[in-house]
Structures are given as structure tokens and as C-alpha cells.
Amino acid sequence: MSKSSELDSVSTVLWLQQADALNTFTKMWYHVFLWAFFSSIFVHTIAGLIAFLTLRKHKFGKFFPIAILVMGVVTPAITGVVSSAAIAFVYRASSLPMNPLYALFWGCGQTILTGCMGFTRILATL
């Protein structure tokens, strides 16, 4: 396996240590997916802590933070794979290299969009 076909480590992606542009579909997908995954985990961890602090004396409510944390991992693991692949496909099909900073914006943007959908209840009206 050649050096150019290997994926970067998670720390390289999250610390933006990749200097050159992402040219392959796999690298683009990987970077966008990791940013979506870890930003979702970050947001859901904060939400879980808030839920735990406010519901810790409730009989059943104290278990809701577990559900929040599970959904913070499961949701981006399923939907993030597909949406990150769609973004990487558009970049690759148009022969555009992706700057690693743009992967951060696309990945965190997916988390922000998911949060907006959850807060506004748009899906409940469909």
C-alpha cells in the first residue's frame, strides 16, 4: 500500500495538520465524516451533561442522557456516512480539490443543520 493511498490519523484530521488539499474521494469523505462525527459527539455530550444536571433527581429522567449520548454517536455514524459521501462525490465529480478547512466547515455544518432541524421541528410538519 503506497503512502498516498493511506488515510490520515484522526489526530491529523482534527488538528488540521494536513497541509495539502484532499484530492481523492476517500480522503475527502474521511475528513468530512470525522468532523461531522466528532462535532456531533461534542454537542451531544454537552446536551447530555445539561440533561443529567437538570434531571438527576427524576425517577426515569436521569436515564435520558444515555439516550442523548447514544444518538450522538449513532446518528452521525449512519447519516454522516451518506451525507459526507455525497459532499465528497460532488467535489470529486467536479475535479475540485478540497481544502482540509472546508472539510471542517462541511462536517460541522452537518451537525449545525441537524441541530437546527431538531430545534425547529420542521420534520414534524412533513
C-alpha positions as a LaTeX table, in Angstrom:
\begin{tabular}{lrrr}
\hline
Residue & $x$ (\AA) & $y$ (\AA) & $z$ (\AA) \\
\hline
Met1 & 0.00 & 0.00 & 0.00 \\
Ser2 & 1.52 & 3.31 & $-1.01$ \\
Lys3 & 1.83 & 6.33 & 1.25 \\
Ser4 & $-0.60$ & 8.42 & $-0.84$ \\
Ser5 & $-3.46$ & 5.94 & $-0.51$ \\
Glu6 & $-3.33$ & 5.74 & 3.29 \\
Leu7 & $-5.84$ & 7.69 & 5.33 \\
Asp8 & $-4.66$ & 10.29 & 7.81 \\
Ser9 & $-4.87$ & 9.63 & 11.51 \\
Val10 & $-7.78$ & 11.04 & 13.48 \\
Ser11 & $-5.50$ & 13.49 & 15.29 \\
Thr12 & $-4.10$ & 14.74 & 11.98 \\
Val13 & $-7.61$ & 15.48 & 10.77 \\
Leu14 & $-8.87$ & 17.09 & 13.99 \\
Trp15 & $-5.79$ & 19.28 & 14.46 \\
Leu16 & $-5.84$ & 20.35 & 10.79 \\
Gln17 & $-2.26$ & 19.16 & 10.26 \\
Gln18 & $-2.94$ & 18.16 & 6.65 \\
Ala19 & $-1.17$ & 20.84 & 4.62 \\
Asp20 & $-2.06$ & 19.83 & 1.07 \\
Ala21 & $-5.51$ & 19.67 & $-0.49$ \\
Leu22 & $-7.56$ & 16.49 & $-0.45$ \\
Asn23 & $-7.71$ & 15.05 & $-3.96$ \\
Thr24 & $-9.25$ & 11.60 & $-3.62$ \\
Phe25 & $-12.86$ & 10.73 & $-2.85$ \\
Thr26 & $-11.82$ & 8.58 & 0.12 \\
Lys27 & $-9.77$ & 11.31 & 1.79 \\
Met28 & $-12.48$ & 13.92 & 1.25 \\
Trp29 & $-15.16$ & 11.60 & 2.63 \\
Tyr30 & $-12.99$ & 10.62 & 5.59 \\
His31 & $-12.21$ & 14.20 & 6.63 \\
Val32 & $-15.79$ & 15.44 & 6.31 \\
Phe33 & $-17.13$ & 12.36 & 8.12 \\
Leu34 & $-14.71$ & 12.69 & 11.03 \\
Trp35 & $-15.60$ & 16.34 & 11.52 \\
Ala36 & $-19.32$ & 15.54 & 11.43 \\
Phe37 & $-18.86$ & 12.61 & 13.80 \\
Phe38 & $-16.76$ & 14.36 & 16.43 \\
Ser39 & $-18.69$ & 17.64 & 16.33 \\
Ser40 & $-21.89$ & 15.68 & 16.89 \\
Ile41 & $-20.35$ & 13.80 & 19.80 \\
Phe42 & $-19.19$ & 17.13 & 21.27 \\
Val43 & $-22.65$ & 18.73 & 21.00 \\
His44 & $-24.44$ & 15.66 & 22.34 \\
Thr45 & $-22.02$ & 15.36 & 25.27 \\
Ile46 & $-22.83$ & 18.92 & 26.31 \\
Ala47 & $-26.56$ & 18.21 & 25.90 \\
Gly48 & $-26.20$ & 15.01 & 27.92 \\
Leu49 & $-24.44$ & 16.85 & 30.74 \\
Ile50 & $-27.14$ & 19.51 & 30.82 \\
Ala51 & $-29.86$ & 16.85 & 30.80 \\
Phe52 & $-28.14$ & 14.93 & 33.59 \\
Leu53 & $-27.75$ & 18.03 & 35.76 \\
Thr54 & $-31.39$ & 19.04 & 35.32 \\
Leu55 & $-32.96$ & 15.57 & 35.54 \\
Arg56 & $-30.71$ & 13.85 & 38.08 \\
Lys57 & $-33.47$ & 13.64 & 40.73 \\
His58 & $-36.18$ & 12.44 & 38.35 \\
Lys59 & $-37.14$ & 8.78 & 38.61 \\
Phe60 & $-36.76$ & 7.97 & 34.91 \\
Gly61 & $-35.37$ & 11.25 & 33.54 \\
Lys62 & $-31.90$ & 10.54 & 34.88 \\
Phe63 & $-31.51$ & 7.91 & 32.15 \\
Phe64 & $-32.27$ & 10.29 & 29.24 \\
Pro65 & $-28.65$ & 11.49 & 28.97 \\
Ile66 & $-27.69$ & 7.94 & 27.99 \\
Ala67 & $-30.13$ & 8.09 & 25.09 \\
Ile68 & $-28.79$ & 11.51 & 24.11 \\
Leu69 & $-25.22$ & 10.21 & 24.05 \\
Val70 & $-26.17$ & 7.10 & 22.09 \\
Met71 & $-27.96$ & 9.22 & 19.48 \\
Gly72 & $-24.92$ & 11.49 & 19.32 \\
Val73 & $-22.90$ & 8.52 & 18.10 \\
Val74 & $-25.46$ & 6.52 & 16.10 \\
Thr75 & $-26.94$ & 9.39 & 14.07 \\
Pro76 & $-23.70$ & 10.69 & 12.54 \\
Ala77 & $-22.43$ & 7.15 & 12.11 \\
Ile78 & $-25.39$ & 6.40 & 9.83 \\
Thr79 & $-26.43$ & 9.70 & 8.23 \\
Gly80 & $-22.95$ & 11.22 & 8.32 \\
Val81 & $-21.58$ & 8.43 & 6.17 \\
Val82 & $-24.12$ & 9.10 & 3.43 \\
Ser83 & $-24.08$ & 12.90 & 3.51 \\
Ser84 & $-20.27$ & 13.06 & 3.70 \\
Ala85 & $-20.08$ & 10.72 & 0.72 \\
Ala86 & $-22.46$ & 12.98 & $-1.21$ \\
Ile87 & $-20.32$ & 16.04 & $-0.48$ \\
Ala88 & $-17.12$ & 14.21 & $-1.43$ \\
Phe89 & $-18.77$ & 12.89 & $-4.60$ \\
Val90 & $-19.69$ & 16.39 & $-5.75$ \\
Tyr91 & $-16.15$ & 17.64 & $-5.15$ \\
Arg92 & $-14.61$ & 14.63 & $-6.89$ \\
Ala93 & $-17.01$ & 14.69 & $-9.83$ \\
Ser94 & $-16.24$ & 18.35 & $-10.43$ \\
Ser95 & $-12.48$ & 17.66 & $-10.07$ \\
Leu96 & $-12.13$ & 20.20 & $-7.27$ \\
Pro97 & $-9.56$ & 19.58 & $-4.56$ \\
Met98 & $-10.94$ & 20.09 & $-1.05$ \\
Asn99 & $-9.05$ & 22.20 & 1.44 \\
Pro100 & $-8.99$ & 20.47 & 4.88 \\
Leu101 & $-10.54$ & 23.60 & 6.38 \\
Tyr102 & $-13.52$ & 23.17 & 4.04 \\
Ala103 & $-13.91$ & 19.63 & 5.35 \\
Leu104 & $-14.21$ & 21.14 & 8.83 \\
Phe105 & $-16.91$ & 23.53 & 7.61 \\
Trp106 & $-18.84$ & 20.77 & 5.82 \\
Gly107 & $-18.62$ & 18.38 & 8.77 \\
Cys108 & $-19.55$ & 20.88 & 11.47 \\
Gly109 & $-22.19$ & 22.29 & 9.13 \\
Gln110 & $-23.89$ & 18.90 & 9.07 \\
Thr111 & $-24.07$ & 18.96 & 12.87 \\
Ile112 & $-25.41$ & 22.52 & 12.91 \\
Leu113 & $-28.02$ & 21.66 & 10.28 \\
Thr114 & $-29.10$ & 18.58 & 12.23 \\
Gly115 & $-29.41$ & 20.70 & 15.38 \\
Cys116 & $-31.48$ & 23.30 & 13.56 \\
Met117 & $-33.79$ & 20.60 & 12.23 \\
Gly118 & $-34.24$ & 19.24 & 15.75 \\
Phe119 & $-34.94$ & 22.61 & 17.34 \\
Thr120 & $-37.32$ & 23.95 & 14.70 \\
Arg121 & $-39.42$ & 20.80 & 14.40 \\
Ile122 & $-39.51$ & 21.10 & 10.61 \\
Leu123 & $-39.59$ & 17.33 & 10.26 \\
Ala124 & $-42.76$ & 17.09 & 12.39 \\
Thr125 & $-44.63$ & 19.20 & 9.82 \\
Leu126 & $-43.76$ & 17.00 & 6.85 \\
\hline
\end{tabular}
